[in-house]
Amino acid sequence: MSPGCPWRRWMARALQLAALAEGRTSPNPLVGALVLDTGGQLVGEGFHARAGEAHAEVGALAQAGERARGGTLIVTLEPCCHHGRTPPCSEAVLAAGIARVVLAMADPNPRVAGGGIARLRAAGLEVIEGVMEAEARRLNRPFLHRIATGRPLGILKWAMSLDGRTALPNGVSQWISGPGAREWVHRLRARCDAVIVGGGTVRADDPLLTSRGRRSPEPLRVVLSRGLDLPEKARLWDPAPAPTLLVHGPEAPQDRRERFDRLGVERLALQACEPAALAIALAERGCNRVLWECGPELAAAALRQDCVQQLAAVIAPKLLGGHAARTALADLGLESLEGGWSLRDAAIGWLGPDLLWQGAVDRGPALSAAPDAADPP
């Protein structure tokens, strides 16, 4: 759709509305909508605030009331045509007497996949597609990734010193980055459905892994541990701040399984206790986007198994040194520089004195950098 399209400014507003619910709609996408009356005046707005609650179109139409009749609905995603936790939005659009629907993109969910558009056109409505589609796809990249691959979009995050260390040789790692970076991480967690660590992180750091109240409910905390060699006391076992899912392999001893059952921690046994199997399981739970905040072995495995699509690296202006000091990634099995991962659409920003480098992870040529972007991916 050309930049001169008369619907762009309204669609930009609908996308702003959709983004208000970021981190709270999974497994659903982010959707915003607004209604213009027959004279082109804005008479209703809405966005999908949370899974199970009214969809964006329903909220906008309710606000518009009778002024919606004969008017235009601007919506960032094709109205659904199936019964789920809420009734079909396409039927609500028809009942409101809307004459024209302007869409950013079709819904790739197999339960919709053009059915909503076909229903509207069959009823005689004018349907305009593709207005700011690239922006809408970017906003809903986690949802689109899960629908296309059966896995959530994964973000790998770490903090390290200027000489590439994530901990001292004695294992001390708190705090490498400053308060501004930690605040940013809390906001990043609030945009994710789950935060994943391995057993080593639990043993070394006893993390809390919450957004510190920036999201309600808090993201699911996930611990991946083949044999459940974990401390009996840890902040993650307390369900009050946030739920925790303990994922293990078939080799986990029965007595350790029973120990965590007594603590009331939810367990999930996987036949293959690997990042790829965990990603599939989390997608089945409705996770669109997950954050890997793990140690070097698990981080490298997540990369190798294509569970990481974005990287966020915080680089602190500190030198830690040490031959045995820990780095962010374990061995990736590379034998040449050409086979490595790189960043594309990379962006650089500042979090106080700390540098933030983030972008899309790709196995390909060198990165292309874009300036000044310190918002969570």
Residue, then its C-alpha position, 0 to 999 in steps of 0.5 A: m500500500s503506497p505512502g499516500c494511502p488515505w488509511r495509513r494515519w488511521m492504521a498507524r493509530a490502530l497499531q499504537l493501540a495494539a501495542l498497548a497490550e504487548g506481553r499480555t495477549s498470548p497465545n493471541p496476537l496483538v490487535g488494535a481497531l478503530v471505527l470511523d462514521t460515515g463522515g470519516q470521524l473517529v467514533g470508537e477505538g479498541f484493542h485486545a487487552r488479554a487472552g479471553e477478553a473481548h477482541a479489538e473489533v468488539g471494543a471499538l464497535a461497542q464504543a461507536g454504537e449506532r454511529a458504526r452503521g455504514g462506517t469503516l472499521i480499521v483493524t490491524l488483523e483480519p477479523c476472526c471467523h471461528h468460535g474460540r474463547t470469544p465469538p467470531c469478530s466477523e459476525a460482530v462486524l456484520a451485526a454493527g452494519i459496517a460498510r468497509v473494513v480496512l486491514a493491515m494483514a490477513d490472519p495466518n492462524p489456520r482457523v482463520a487464514g482468509g475465512g474472515i475476509a471471505r465472510l465479509r466480502a460475501a456479505g457485500l462489505e468492501v475489504i481493503e487489505g495490506v495497509m501498513e502490512a510490514e509494520a503489522r507483521r513486525l509488531n506481531r513477529p512472535f505470534l507469526h513465528r509461533i504459527a509458522t514454526g510451532r515454536p515461540l520466538g526466542i530472545l537470548k540475553w546476556a550481560m558481559s564485561l568489555d573483555g567478554r566475561t559474564a562472571l569472575p573466575n570464582g563465579v561471581s557475576q552480580w552485578i556486571s551491568g548497572p541499574g539502568a540495564r537491570e531496569w531494562v531487563h525487567r521491561l524485557r521480561a514483561r514482554c515475554d511469556a516465559v523466562i528460561v534458565g538452566g540448573g547452573t544458573v539456579r545453583a549459582d545465582d538463585p535468581l528471581l526472574t520476574s519483571r518486578g511487577r511490570r507485568s501481571p501475571e508475571p511471565l512463566r519461570v522455566v528451569l531446564s535441568r536434565g537430572l534435577d540436580l538443584p537446591e531444595k531451597a531457591r526463590l524460584w520454588d516460591p509460587a507467590p511472585a510467579p509460577t515456575l515450570l521445572v523441565h527435566g529428562p527421563e534420567a531424573p531420579q525418582d526421589r528428586r522428582e518427588r522432592f519437587d512434587r512435595l514443594g508444589v513445583e510444576r514438573l514437565a518430563l521431556q523424552a529429550c531434555e533439549p532446548a528444541a523440545l522445550a520450545i515446542a512444549l512452551a508453544e503448545r502452552g501458548c507462549n509466543r515469545v520467550l527469553w533465554e537468560c541462561g548460562p553458556e552451555l544452554a545458550a549455545a545449545a539454544l542457538r544450535q537448535d534454532c531456538v534463538q531468533q533475537l539477541a540482546a547483549v549488554i556490555a558493561p565498561k568493566l574489565l574482569g580478566g581471567h583465563a578461566a572466566r566464564t563467557a556468554l557462549a560455550d563451544l558452538g562447534l564452528e570450524s570457520l568464521e564463515g559458519g558463525w552466527s551474525l546479527r542483522d538489523a542490529a541496533i545499538g543504544w545506551l543503558g546508562p554507562d552500559l552499551l546495548w547491542q541487539g538484533a536478529v540472529d542469523r547464520g549469514p554474512a556480517l551484520s548491518a547496524a542501525p543506530d540508537a535503539a534501546d527498547p526491548p526487541 
